[in-house]
Amino acid sequence: MKPRLRQLKRRASLSEKAYFRGTGRRKTAVAQVRLTEGNGAIIVNGKPFEEIFNMPRLQSVILEPLRVTETSDKFNAVVKVVGGGTSAQAGAIGHGISRALVTMDVNLKPLLRSHGLLTRDSRVKERKKYGLRRARKARQYRKR
């Protein structure tokens, strides 16, 4: 009887903590996003996102899904991001927020897709090939 009561208590505590998850990727950066109801604060790795992403271009990449869906002041986002540089991390966070919004409301999917926010940017750095100086740069050819 007691184990059943514990399970019911666990379920009740999970229902109180309602959040929506989304995973975003860009180059080698991976962002795990948790959206909760709130006032629009975005926390990245324990800090406000303005501290880490101080360029307005990167901030707009992160806020784009919330701006398009007009939900910028309705949700708080807690983000854990690893890998890549700041530009790739910003792209991964924007992708993760978009996917979390779709798990919250499926009706937002066409709107986000029309702005290209659900498409994963699959461009990564090309590997260096043997016999070349970089991925494609070869040694200079001399005729004489």
FIMAR-285954 format. One record per residue: residue number from 1; x, y, z of N, C-alpha, C in turn. Coordinates in steps of 0.001 Angstrom, whole numbers, always signed. Example, Ala and Ser with C-alpha at 12.3 -4.5 7.8 and 13.67 -1.06 7.14 Angstrom:
<sites>
(1,(+13190,-5690,+7800),(+12300,-4500,+7800),(+13200,-3300,+7800))
(2,(+12850,-2250,+7080),(+13670,-1060,+7140),(+12900,+30,+7870))
</sites>
This chain:
<sites>
(1,(+819,-1195,+0),(+0,+0,+0),(+863,+1260,+0))
(2,(+1944,+1252,+758),(+2797,+2422,+829),(+3495,+2750,-490))
(3,(+4014,+1741,-1240),(+4644,+2099,-2524),(+3682,+2791,-3477))
(4,(+2417,+2382,-3468),(+1423,+3011,-4339),(+1234,+4479,-3952))
(5,(+1230,+4778,-2661),(+1072,+6135,-2179),(+2258,+6998,-2612))
(6,(+3469,+6416,-2555),(+4650,+7150,-3009),(+4549,+7507,-4490))
(7,(+4066,+6559,-5297),(+3922,+6830,-6728),(+2949,+7970,-6965))
(8,(+1850,+8000,-6229),(+877,+9076,-6395),(+1485,+10420,-6014))
(9,(+2300,+10446,-4953),(+2940,+11688,-4550),(+3913,+12164,-5619))
(10,(+4662,+11231,-6211),(+5593,+11612,-7275),(+4860,+12211,-8469))
(11,(+3752,+11609,-8839),(+2994,+12126,-9972),(+2464,+13528,-9692))
(12,(+2021,+13761,-8478),(+1505,+15085,-8126),(+2612,+16129,-8198))
(13,(+3817,+15784,-7742),(+4903,+16757,-7789),(+5348,+17014,-9230))
(14,(+5272,+16012,-10097),(+5626,+16228,-11498),(+4606,+17113,-12199))
(15,(+3322,+16977,-11825),(+2313,+17815,-12466),(+2465,+19282,-12057))
(16,(+2992,+19533,-10860),(+3225,+20909,-10439),(+4355,+21554,-11234))
(17,(+5355,+20774,-11619),(+6506,+21295,-12364),(+6284,+21055,-13857))
(18,(+5351,+21765,-14449),(+5065,+21590,-15869),(+6069,+22396,-16680))
(19,(+6789,+21718,-17562),(+7714,+22403,-18452),(+7768,+21661,-19779))
(20,(+8305,+22336,-20772),(+8396,+21776,-22107),(+9856,+21753,-22519))
(21,(+10305,+20611,-23065),(+11708,+20442,-23406),(+11913,+20489,-24906))
(22,(+13108,+20941,-25278),(+13506,+20926,-26677),(+15023,+20871,-26768))
(23,(+15536,+20108,-27717),(+16975,+20006,-27928),(+17311,+20642,-29261))
(24,(+18265,+21572,-29243),(+18681,+22242,-30461),(+20139,+21959,-30757))
(25,(+20482,+21899,-32038),(+21862,+21636,-32439),(+22281,+22571,-33556))
(26,(+23572,+22921,-33551),(+24168,+23732,-34604),(+25666,+23493,-34569))
(27,(+26263,+23097,-35688),(+27679,+22700,-35750),(+27939,+21651,-34662))
(28,(+28804,+21928,-33696),(+29044,+20947,-32630),(+28399,+21365,-31317))
(29,(+27571,+22400,-31311),(+26907,+22869,-30094),(+25577,+22139,-29912))
(30,(+25296,+21774,-28669),(+24030,+21119,-28326),(+23421,+21885,-27154))
(31,(+22164,+22295,-27308),(+21468,+23055,-26269),(+20240,+22279,-25815))
(32,(+20115,+22106,-24487),(+18934,+21497,-23897),(+18124,+22616,-23253))
(33,(+16901,+22812,-23757),(+16066,+23952,-23357),(+14870,+23441,-22571))
(34,(+14564,+24124,-21455),(+13353,+23855,-20675),(+12557,+25145,-20586))
(35,(+11355,+25145,-21160),(+10465,+26307,-21121),(+9453,+26131,-19985))
(36,(+9337,+27150,-19145),(+8319,+27177,-18101),(+7562,+28485,-18211))
(37,(+6382,+28524,-17609),(+5628,+29776,-17621),(+6358,+30803,-16776))
(38,(+6413,+32044,-17275),(+7138,+33080,-16538),(+7050,+34420,-17225))
(39,(+8119,+35230,-17022),(+8093,+36614,-17507),(+9062,+36883,-18648))
(40,(+9712,+35861,-19203),(+10585,+36066,-20352),(+12063,+36003,-20055))
(41,(+12455,+35547,-18865),(+13880,+35446,-18525),(+14484,+34219,-19192))
(42,(+15692,+34388,-19737),(+16406,+33276,-20355),(+17731,+33113,-19613))
(43,(+17918,+31945,-18999),(+19118,+31638,-18229),(+19904,+30584,-18992))
(44,(+21169,+30903,-19315),(+22030,+29984,-20060),(+23195,+29601,-19160))
(45,(+23308,+28318,-18850),(+24375,+27796,-17989),(+24486,+28582,-16685))
(46,(+23349,+28937,-16098),(+23327,+29610,-14809),(+23496,+31114,-14848))
(47,(+23602,+31714,-16029),(+23759,+33165,-16152),(+22700,+33714,-17093))
(48,(+22331,+34983,-16961),(+21428,+35591,-17943),(+22082,+35585,-19327))
(49,(+21285,+35355,-20357),(+21865,+35170,-21680),(+22536,+36430,-22213))
(50,(+22199,+37613,-21686),(+22843,+38842,-22145),(+24318,+38892,-21753))
(51,(+24689,+38208,-20658),(+26089,+38188,-20240),(+26943,+37349,-21177))
(52,(+26424,+36235,-21625),(+27197,+35335,-22473),(+27155,+35792,-23929))
(53,(+25980,+36174,-24399),(+25803,+36601,-25788),(+25587,+38110,-25792))
(54,(+26688,+38879,-25803),(+26574,+40330,-25691),(+26407,+41029,-27036))
(55,(+26490,+40303,-28141),(+26275,+40914,-29456),(+24776,+40902,-29775))
(56,(+24230,+42019,-30254),(+22782,+42062,-30560),(+22361,+41032,-31610))
(57,(+23244,+40706,-32543),(+22919,+39723,-33578),(+22665,+38347,-32961))
(58,(+23495,+37958,-31997),(+23327,+36659,-31350),(+22092,+36647,-30460))
(59,(+21805,+37761,-29802),(+20607,+37843,-28967),(+19346,+37734,-29813))
(60,(+19376,+38325,-31007),(+18190,+38242,-31874),(+17986,+36825,-32396))
(61,(+19082,+36077,-32615),(+18964,+34676,-33043),(+18271,+33858,-31956))
(62,(+18607,+34128,-30700),(+18010,+33388,-29586),(+16542,+33764,-29407))
(63,(+16218,+35039,-29527),(+14859,+35512,-29270),(+13911,+35375,-30460))
(64,(+14440,+35020,-31630),(+13626,+34952,-32857),(+12397,+34040,-32718))
(65,(+12511,+32800,-32196),(+11303,+31961,-32087),(+10237,+32565,-31188))
(66,(+10659,+33223,-30106),(+9688,+33833,-29200),(+9055,+35071,-29823))
(67,(+9833,+35797,-30625),(+9304,+36988,-31291),(+8286,+36599,-32363))
(68,(+8602,+35565,-33138),(+7711,+35129,-34223),(+6379,+34633,-33668))
(69,(+6428,+33884,-32557),(+5204,+33336,-31979),(+4535,+34283,-30988))
(70,(+5133,+35465,-30766),(+4604,+36483,-29857),(+4408,+35937,-28441))
(71,(+5395,+35180,-27955),(+5349,+34611,-26607),(+6578,+35007,-25797))
(72,(+7189,+36153,-26124),(+8453,+36514,-25487),(+8304,+36827,-24001))
(73,(+7134,+37261,-23561),(+6965,+37590,-22144),(+6124,+36552,-21403))
(74,(+5885,+35400,-22009),(+5050,+34382,-21388),(+5850,+33210,-20820))
(75,(+7107,+33031,-21267),(+7879,+31863,-20863),(+9260,+32257,-20356))
(76,(+9746,+31487,-19386),(+11136,+31539,-18963),(+11830,+30331,-19589))
(77,(+13095,+30484,-19954),(+13855,+29383,-20533),(+15102,+29149,-19698))
(78,(+15303,+27910,-19317),(+16536,+27497,-18651),(+17262,+26602,-19635))
(79,(+18493,+27003,-19994),(+19215,+26351,-21084),(+20548,+25827,-20569))
(80,(+20878,+24610,-20992),(+22205,+24058,-20776),(+22801,+23840,-22158))
(81,(+23916,+24516,-22452),(+24507,+24427,-23789),(+25975,+24057,-23649))
(82,(+26429,+23121,-24488),(+27825,+22682,-24491),(+28315,+22596,-25926))
(83,(+29619,+22790,-26110),(+30255,+22623,-27411),(+30119,+23843,-28294))
(84,(+30955,+23897,-29324),(+30883,+24959,-30316),(+31318,+26306,-29788))
(85,(+31185,+27325,-30615),(+31487,+28693,-30235),(+30212,+29440,-29899))
(86,(+30341,+30742,-29696),(+29167,+31514,-29277),(+28107,+31575,-30369))
(87,(+28528,+31679,-31621),(+27557,+31744,-32714),(+26796,+30427,-32852))
(88,(+27506,+29312,-32776),(+26858,+28006,-32871),(+25955,+27765,-31667))
(89,(+26375,+28212,-30491),(+25546,+28036,-29301),(+24266,+28849,-29402))
(90,(+24351,+30066,-29930),(+23151,+30883,-30101),(+22184,+30217,-31074))
(91,(+22697,+29681,-32155),(+21848,+28977,-33116),(+21207,+27742,-32515))
(92,(+21967,+27021,-31690),(+21430,+25823,-31041),(+20339,+26186,-30040))
(93,(+20505,+27288,-29321),(+19493,+27711,-28352),(+18213,+28113,-29077))
(94,(+18338,+28866,-30176),(+17158,+29243,-30946),(+16423,+28023,-31486))
(95,(+17174,+27032,-31961),(+16578,+25794,-32472),(+15877,+25037,-31342))
(96,(+16514,+24991,-30168),(+15917,+24294,-29037),(+14652,+24968,-28534))
(97,(+14637,+26300,-28503),(+13434,+27021,-28088),(+12297,+26750,-29069))
(98,(+12609,+26720,-30357),(+11586,+26435,-31364),(+10983,+25056,-31159))
(99,(+11831,+24075,-30907),(+11331,+22710,-30721),(+10525,+22589,-29424))
(100,(+10920,+23310,-28390),(+10154,+23281,-27138),(+8785,+23930,-27320))
(101,(+8727,+25009,-28115),(+7443,+25653,-28386),(+6513,+24714,-29152))
(102,(+7072,+23908,-30043),(+6242,+22965,-30808),(+5714,+21863,-29893))
(103,(+6514,+21404,-28919),(+5997,+20401,-27987),(+4896,+20980,-27108))
(104,(+4959,+22293,-26859),(+3916,+22942,-26079),(+2629,+23065,-26897))
(105,(+2753,+23548,-28144),(+1581,+23781,-28976),(+1908,+23396,-30411))
(106,(+1289,+22343,-30894),(+1573,+21836,-32237),(+1106,+22826,-33314))
(107,(+167,+23705,-32981),(-333,+24668,-33957),(+709,+25716,-34341))
(108,(+1784,+25841,-33558),(+2847,+26797,-33879),(+3827,+26255,-34917))
(109,(+3739,+24967,-35219),(+4715,+24331,-36114),(+4750,+24955,-37504))
(110,(+3608,+25203,-38174),(+3688,+25816,-39507),(+4291,+27221,-39489))
(111,(+3990,+27984,-38458),(+4529,+29340,-38343),(+6048,+29306,-38181))
(112,(+6531,+28455,-37284),(+7975,+28356,-37059),(+8686,+27772,-38276))
(113,(+8043,+26817,-38931),(+8666,+26205,-40108),(+8753,+27204,-41260))
(114,(+7754,+28081,-41401),(+7776,+29059,-42494),(+8903,+30073,-42319))
(115,(+9334,+30305,-41070),(+10465,+31194,-40816),(+11788,+30439,-40779))
(116,(+11764,+29122,-40996),(+12986,+28325,-41031),(+13596,+28077,-39671))
(117,(+12805,+28121,-38611),(+13346,+27982,-37261),(+13348,+26546,-36759))
(118,(+12682,+25643,-37452),(+12684,+24241,-37038),(+13697,+23410,-37819))
(119,(+14286,+23987,-38837),(+15244,+23264,-39656),(+16616,+23318,-38995))
(120,(+17227,+22155,-38815),(+18552,+22097,-38224),(+19572,+22480,-39280))
(121,(+20433,+23437,-38954),(+21477,+23869,-39878),(+22600,+22839,-39808))
(122,(+22719,+22007,-40834),(+23614,+20855,-40778),(+25027,+21158,-41259))
(123,(+25336,+22424,-41528),(+26683,+22740,-42011),(+27704,+22596,-40891))
(124,(+28737,+21813,-41141),(+29838,+21643,-40187),(+31147,+21815,-40939))
(125,(+32231,+21998,-40198),(+33529,+22196,-40816),(+33968,+20921,-41524))
(126,(+34467,+21086,-42745),(+34910,+19951,-43540),(+36281,+19487,-43055))
(127,(+36506,+18184,-43059),(+37766,+17649,-42551),(+38905,+17924,-43522))
(128,(+40119,+17967,-42981),(+41314,+18145,-43799),(+41633,+16826,-44486))
(129,(+41996,+16911,-45785),(+42357,+15723,-46540),(+43871,+15606,-46639))
(130,(+44367,+14385,-46703),(+45805,+14172,-46806),(+46290,+14649,-48174))
(131,(+47513,+15184,-48207),(+48081,+15717,-49446),(+47693,+17163,-49702))
(132,(+46781,+17703,-48903),(+46351,+19088,-49055),(+46727,+19874,-47802))
(133,(+46694,+21194,-47914),(+47039,+22034,-46765),(+45857,+22235,-45829))
(134,(+44679,+22348,-46413),(+43443,+22424,-45632),(+42454,+21462,-46265))
(135,(+41182,+21678,-46046),(+40183,+20752,-46579),(+40229,+20687,-48105))
(136,(+40425,+21861,-48757),(+40448,+21885,-50221),(+41654,+22591,-50803))
(137,(+42418,+23329,-50003),(+43533,+24111,-50526),(+44719,+23197,-50844))
(138,(+45145,+23237,-52080),(+46295,+22429,-52514),(+47522,+23323,-52621))
(139,(+48677,+22702,-52831),(+49906,+23455,-53030),(+49837,+24193,-54358))
(140,(+50537,+25323,-54438),(+50495,+26138,-55650),(+51226,+25422,-56784))
(141,(+50610,+25443,-57954),(+51184,+24800,-59131),(+52123,+25766,-59825))
(142,(+53362,+25304,-60136),(+54334,+26131,-60868),(+54644,+25445,-62187))
(143,(+54427,+26169,-63270),(+54686,+25605,-64592),(+56170,+25662,-64916))
(144,(+56861,+26743,-64579),(+58286,+26899,-64890),(+59122,+27093,-63658))
</sites>
